[in-house]
Amino acid sequence: MWIRYVIIGAFSLSAVGMLTYQGIEIYHAFIDFFKNK
């Protein structure tokens, strides 16, 4: 049943990657917002 763990691991990695990417985008948006003030 190791295939199940591989699939769960792949989904977890992709989810973490998406969250990290969105976090960086929001972070840059905040920096731009405060710089323009």
PDB file of N, CA, C, O and CB in Angstrom:
ATOM      1  N   MET A   1       0.826  -1.214   0.000  1.00  0.00           N
ATOM      2  CA  MET A   1       0.000   0.000   0.000  1.00  0.00           C
ATOM      3  C   MET A   1       0.858   1.260   0.000  1.00  0.00           C
ATOM      4  O   MET A   1       0.375   2.334   0.361  1.00  0.00           O
ATOM      5  CB  MET A   1      -0.933   0.008   1.214  1.00  0.00           C
ATOM      6  N   TRP A   2       2.125   1.145  -0.400  1.00  0.00           N
ATOM      7  CA  TRP A   2       3.012   2.320  -0.370  1.00  0.00           C
ATOM      8  C   TRP A   2       2.602   3.362  -1.398  1.00  0.00           C
ATOM      9  O   TRP A   2       2.941   4.539  -1.274  1.00  0.00           O
ATOM     10  CB  TRP A   2       4.461   1.899  -0.616  1.00  0.00           C
ATOM     11  N   ILE A   3       1.853   2.910  -2.436  1.00  0.00           N
ATOM     12  CA  ILE A   3       1.425   3.866  -3.473  1.00  0.00           C
ATOM     13  C   ILE A   3       0.536   4.944  -2.850  1.00  0.00           C
ATOM     14  O   ILE A   3       0.596   6.112  -3.236  1.00  0.00           O
ATOM     15  CB  ILE A   3       0.664   3.133  -4.625  1.00  0.00           C
ATOM     16  N   ARG A   4      -0.296   4.533  -1.875  1.00  0.00           N
ATOM     17  CA  ARG A   4      -1.170   5.500  -1.211  1.00  0.00           C
ATOM     18  C   ARG A   4      -0.340   6.584  -0.527  1.00  0.00           C
ATOM     19  O   ARG A   4      -0.681   7.765  -0.596  1.00  0.00           O
ATOM     20  CB  ARG A   4      -2.081   4.793  -0.185  1.00  0.00           C
ATOM     21  N   TYR A   5       0.758   6.180   0.141  1.00  0.00           N
ATOM     22  CA  TYR A   5       1.605   7.170   0.817  1.00  0.00           C
ATOM     23  C   TYR A   5       2.283   8.097  -0.184  1.00  0.00           C
ATOM     24  O   TYR A   5       2.455   9.286   0.085  1.00  0.00           O
ATOM     25  CB  TYR A   5       2.662   6.471   1.676  1.00  0.00           C
ATOM     26  N   VAL A   6       2.667   7.560  -1.330  1.00  0.00           N
ATOM     27  CA  VAL A   6       3.300   8.398  -2.360  1.00  0.00           C
ATOM     28  C   VAL A   6       2.307   9.451  -2.855  1.00  0.00           C
ATOM     29  O   VAL A   6       2.664  10.618  -3.018  1.00  0.00           O
ATOM     30  CB  VAL A   6       3.805   7.526  -3.551  1.00  0.00           C
ATOM     31  N   ILE A   7       1.066   9.036  -3.091  1.00  0.00           N
ATOM     32  CA  ILE A   7       0.053   9.979  -3.581  1.00  0.00           C
ATOM     33  C   ILE A   7      -0.234  11.042  -2.524  1.00  0.00           C
ATOM     34  O   ILE A   7      -0.305  12.230  -2.842  1.00  0.00           O
ATOM     35  CB  ILE A   7      -1.251   9.234  -3.961  1.00  0.00           C
ATOM     36  N   ILE A   8      -0.401  10.618  -1.261  1.00  0.00           N
ATOM     37  CA  ILE A   8      -0.660  11.583  -0.183  1.00  0.00           C
ATOM     38  C   ILE A   8       0.510  12.550  -0.059  1.00  0.00           C
ATOM     39  O   ILE A   8       0.303  13.749   0.129  1.00  0.00           O
ATOM     40  CB  ILE A   8      -0.901  10.854   1.167  1.00  0.00           C
ATOM     41  N   GLY A   9       1.733  12.043  -0.162  1.00  0.00           N
ATOM     42  CA  GLY A   9       2.915  12.902  -0.071  1.00  0.00           C
ATOM     43  C   GLY A   9       2.954  13.915  -1.204  1.00  0.00           C
ATOM     44  O   GLY A   9       3.292  15.079  -0.987  1.00  0.00           O
ATOM     45  N   ALA A  10       2.611  13.480  -2.412  1.00  0.00           N
ATOM     46  CA  ALA A  10       2.624  14.392  -3.562  1.00  0.00           C
ATOM     47  C   ALA A  10       1.580  15.490  -3.378  1.00  0.00           C
ATOM     48  O   ALA A  10       1.853  16.658  -3.653  1.00  0.00           O
ATOM     49  CB  ALA A  10       2.362  13.618  -4.879  1.00  0.00           C
ATOM     50  N   PHE A  11       0.383  15.121  -2.913  1.00  0.00           N
ATOM     51  CA  PHE A  11      -0.659  16.129  -2.679  1.00  0.00           C
ATOM     52  C   PHE A  11      -0.232  17.099  -1.590  1.00  0.00           C
ATOM     53  O   PHE A  11      -0.475  18.301  -1.700  1.00  0.00           O
ATOM     54  CB  PHE A  11      -1.990  15.457  -2.294  1.00  0.00           C
ATOM     55  N   SER A  12       0.408  16.585  -0.530  1.00  0.00           N
ATOM     56  CA  SER A  12       0.854  17.456   0.561  1.00  0.00           C
ATOM     57  C   SER A  12       1.897  18.444   0.058  1.00  0.00           C
ATOM     58  O   SER A  12       1.834  19.630   0.385  1.00  0.00           O
ATOM     59  CB  SER A  12       1.427  16.622   1.725  1.00  0.00           C
ATOM     60  N   LEU A  13       2.857  17.968  -0.735  1.00  0.00           N
ATOM     61  CA  LEU A  13       3.903  18.853  -1.259  1.00  0.00           C
ATOM     62  C   LEU A  13       3.303  19.929  -2.155  1.00  0.00           C
ATOM     63  O   LEU A  13       3.678  21.097  -2.056  1.00  0.00           O
ATOM     64  CB  LEU A  13       4.955  18.045  -2.037  1.00  0.00           C
ATOM     65  N   SER A  14       2.379  19.547  -3.025  1.00  0.00           N
ATOM     66  CA  SER A  14       1.777  20.535  -3.929  1.00  0.00           C
ATOM     67  C   SER A  14       0.964  21.556  -3.136  1.00  0.00           C
ATOM     68  O   SER A  14       0.970  22.742  -3.465  1.00  0.00           O
ATOM     69  CB  SER A  14       0.880  19.838  -4.982  1.00  0.00           C
ATOM     70  N   ALA A  15       0.262  21.101  -2.091  1.00  0.00           N
ATOM     71  CA  ALA A  15      -0.531  22.024  -1.272  1.00  0.00           C
ATOM     72  C   ALA A  15       0.384  23.008  -0.555  1.00  0.00           C
ATOM     73  O   ALA A  15       0.105  24.207  -0.526  1.00  0.00           O
ATOM     74  CB  ALA A  15      -1.391  21.248  -0.248  1.00  0.00           C
ATOM     75  N   VAL A  16       1.479  22.508   0.025  1.00  0.00           N
ATOM     76  CA  VAL A  16       2.428  23.388   0.713  1.00  0.00           C
ATOM     77  C   VAL A  16       3.033  24.377  -0.276  1.00  0.00           C
ATOM     78  O   VAL A  16       3.211  25.551   0.048  1.00  0.00           O
ATOM     79  CB  VAL A  16       3.544  22.564   1.401  1.00  0.00           C
ATOM     80  N   GLY A  17       3.348  23.910  -1.474  1.00  0.00           N
ATOM     81  CA  GLY A  17       3.929  24.795  -2.486  1.00  0.00           C
ATOM     82  C   GLY A  17       2.970  25.904  -2.875  1.00  0.00           C
ATOM     83  O   GLY A  17       3.376  27.057  -3.021  1.00  0.00           O
ATOM     84  N   MET A  18       1.692  25.562  -3.045  1.00  0.00           N
ATOM     85  CA  MET A  18       0.700  26.575  -3.410  1.00  0.00           C
ATOM     86  C   MET A  18       0.525  27.589  -2.289  1.00  0.00           C
ATOM     87  O   MET A  18       0.448  28.791  -2.546  1.00  0.00           O
ATOM     88  CB  MET A  18      -0.645  25.918  -3.740  1.00  0.00           C
ATOM     89  N   LEU A  19       0.461  27.110  -1.036  1.00  0.00           N
ATOM     90  CA  LEU A  19       0.302  28.028   0.097  1.00  0.00           C
ATOM     91  C   LEU A  19       1.505  28.952   0.205  1.00  0.00           C
ATOM     92  O   LEU A  19       1.351  30.149   0.448  1.00  0.00           O
ATOM     93  CB  LEU A  19       0.114  27.246   1.411  1.00  0.00           C
ATOM     94  N   THR A  20       2.710  28.399   0.025  1.00  0.00           N
ATOM     95  CA  THR A  20       3.916  29.225   0.106  1.00  0.00           C
ATOM     96  C   THR A  20       3.908  30.276  -0.993  1.00  0.00           C
ATOM     97  O   THR A  20       4.233  31.438  -0.748  1.00  0.00           O
ATOM     98  CB  THR A  20       5.185  28.353   0.003  1.00  0.00           C
ATOM     99  N   TYR A  21       3.535  29.868  -2.215  1.00  0.00           N
ATOM    100  CA  TYR A  21       3.501  30.803  -3.347  1.00  0.00           C
ATOM    101  C   TYR A  21       2.497  31.928  -3.085  1.00  0.00           C
ATOM    102  O   TYR A  21       2.804  33.098  -3.313  1.00  0.00           O
ATOM    103  CB  TYR A  21       3.141  30.058  -4.656  1.00  0.00           C
ATOM    104  N   GLN A  22       1.295  31.577  -2.605  1.00  0.00           N
ATOM    105  CA  GLN A  22       0.280  32.595  -2.309  1.00  0.00           C
ATOM    106  C   GLN A  22       0.760  33.509  -1.190  1.00  0.00           C
ATOM    107  O   GLN A  22       0.536  34.718  -1.242  1.00  0.00           O
ATOM    108  CB  GLN A  22      -1.061  31.934  -1.920  1.00  0.00           C
ATOM    109  N   GLY A  23       1.416  32.946  -0.178  1.00  0.00           N
ATOM    110  CA  GLY A  23       1.923  33.755   0.926  1.00  0.00           C
ATOM    111  C   GLY A  23       2.937  34.772   0.436  1.00  0.00           C
ATOM    112  O   GLY A  23       2.913  35.926   0.862  1.00  0.00           O
ATOM    113  N   ILE A  24       3.836  34.352  -0.462  1.00  0.00           N
ATOM    114  CA  ILE A  24       4.846  35.270  -1.003  1.00  0.00           C
ATOM    115  C   ILE A  24       4.162  36.361  -1.823  1.00  0.00           C
ATOM    116  O   ILE A  24       4.546  37.528  -1.737  1.00  0.00           O
ATOM    117  CB  ILE A  24       5.883  34.503  -1.875  1.00  0.00           C
ATOM    118  N   GLU A  25       3.158  35.997  -2.612  1.00  0.00           N
ATOM    119  CA  GLU A  25       2.441  36.990  -3.421  1.00  0.00           C
ATOM    120  C   GLU A  25       1.768  38.029  -2.526  1.00  0.00           C
ATOM    121  O   GLU A  25       1.857  39.228  -2.791  1.00  0.00           O
ATOM    122  CB  GLU A  25       1.390  36.302  -4.321  1.00  0.00           C
ATOM    123  N   ILE A  26       1.096  37.575  -1.470  1.00  0.00           N
ATOM    124  CA  ILE A  26       0.421  38.499  -0.542  1.00  0.00           C
ATOM    125  C   ILE A  26       1.456  39.375   0.154  1.00  0.00           C
ATOM    126  O   ILE A  26       1.228  40.568   0.358  1.00  0.00           O
ATOM    127  CB  ILE A  26      -0.422  37.717   0.510  1.00  0.00           C
ATOM    128  N   TYR A  27       2.595  38.783   0.519  1.00  0.00           N
ATOM    129  CA  TYR A  27       3.666  39.527   1.184  1.00  0.00           C
ATOM    130  C   TYR A  27       4.151  40.661   0.291  1.00  0.00           C
ATOM    131  O   TYR A  27       4.311  41.792   0.752  1.00  0.00           O
ATOM    132  CB  TYR A  27       4.840  38.592   1.546  1.00  0.00           C
ATOM    133  N   HIS A  28       4.384  40.364  -0.982  1.00  0.00           N
ATOM    134  CA  HIS A  28       4.849  41.404  -1.914  1.00  0.00           C
ATOM    135  C   HIS A  28       3.765  42.464  -2.118  1.00  0.00           C
ATOM    136  O   HIS A  28       4.075  43.648  -2.247  1.00  0.00           O
ATOM    137  CB  HIS A  28       5.248  40.778  -3.277  1.00  0.00           C
ATOM    138  N   ALA A  29       2.505  42.050  -2.148  1.00  0.00           N
ATOM    139  CA  ALA A  29       1.409  43.007  -2.321  1.00  0.00           C
ATOM    140  C   ALA A  29       1.367  43.974  -1.140  1.00  0.00           C
ATOM    141  O   ALA A  29       1.152  45.171  -1.326  1.00  0.00           O
ATOM    142  CB  ALA A  29       0.054  42.268  -2.464  1.00  0.00           C
ATOM    143  N   PHE A  30       1.572  43.461   0.072  1.00  0.00           N
ATOM    144  CA  PHE A  30       1.585  44.330   1.252  1.00  0.00           C
ATOM    145  C   PHE A  30       2.746  45.313   1.184  1.00  0.00           C
ATOM    146  O   PHE A  30       2.579  46.492   1.494  1.00  0.00           O
ATOM    147  CB  PHE A  30       1.675  43.493   2.538  1.00  0.00           C
ATOM    148  N   ILE A  31       3.925  44.835   0.779  1.00  0.00           N
ATOM    149  CA  ILE A  31       5.096  45.720   0.687  1.00  0.00           C
ATOM    150  C   ILE A  31       4.821  46.836  -0.318  1.00  0.00           C
ATOM    151  O   ILE A  31       5.096  48.003  -0.036  1.00  0.00           O
ATOM    152  CB  ILE A  31       6.368  44.918   0.274  1.00  0.00           C
ATOM    153  N   ASP A  32       4.283  46.491  -1.482  1.00  0.00           N
ATOM    154  CA  ASP A  32       3.977  47.508  -2.498  1.00  0.00           C
ATOM    155  C   ASP A  32       2.941  48.496  -1.963  1.00  0.00           C
ATOM    156  O   ASP A  32       3.050  49.701  -2.191  1.00  0.00           O
ATOM    157  CB  ASP A  32       3.460  46.842  -3.802  1.00  0.00           C
ATOM    158  N   PHE A  33       1.937  47.982  -1.251  1.00  0.00           N
ATOM    159  CA  PHE A  33       0.876  48.840  -0.720  1.00  0.00           C
ATOM    160  C   PHE A  33       1.448  49.862   0.259  1.00  0.00           C
ATOM    161  O   PHE A  33       1.101  51.042   0.201  1.00  0.00           O
ATOM    162  CB  PHE A  33      -0.209  47.992  -0.029  1.00  0.00           C
ATOM    163  N   PHE A  34       2.330  49.409   1.162  1.00  0.00           N
ATOM    164  CA  PHE A  34       2.894  50.325   2.155  1.00  0.00           C
ATOM    165  C   PHE A  34       3.913  51.274   1.537  1.00  0.00           C
ATOM    166  O   PHE A  34       4.071  52.402   2.005  1.00  0.00           O
ATOM    167  CB  PHE A  34       3.543  49.539   3.286  1.00  0.00           C
ATOM    168  N   LYS A  35       4.602  50.833   0.497  1.00  0.00           N
ATOM    169  CA  LYS A  35       5.571  51.723  -0.165  1.00  0.00           C
ATOM    170  C   LYS A  35       4.850  52.859  -0.884  1.00  0.00           C
ATOM    171  O   LYS A  35       5.360  53.978  -0.943  1.00  0.00           O
ATOM    172  CB  LYS A  35       6.446  50.931  -1.167  1.00  0.00           C
ATOM    173  N   ASN A  36       3.669  52.579  -1.429  1.00  0.00           N
ATOM    174  CA  ASN A  36       2.938  53.595  -2.189  1.00  0.00           C
ATOM    175  C   ASN A  36       2.246  54.611  -1.291  1.00  0.00           C
ATOM    176  O   ASN A  36       1.814  55.658  -1.774  1.00  0.00           O
ATOM    177  CB  ASN A  36       1.915  52.934  -3.083  1.00  0.00           C
ATOM    178  N   LYS A  37       2.132  54.332  -0.013  1.00  0.00           N
ATOM    179  CA  LYS A  37       1.431  55.256   0.892  1.00  0.00           C
ATOM    180  C   LYS A  37       2.218  56.540   1.056  1.00  0.00           C
ATOM    181  O   LYS A  37       1.789  57.439   1.779  1.00  0.00           O
ATOM    182  CB  LYS A  37       1.196  54.605   2.266  1.00  0.00           C
TER     183      LYS A  37
END
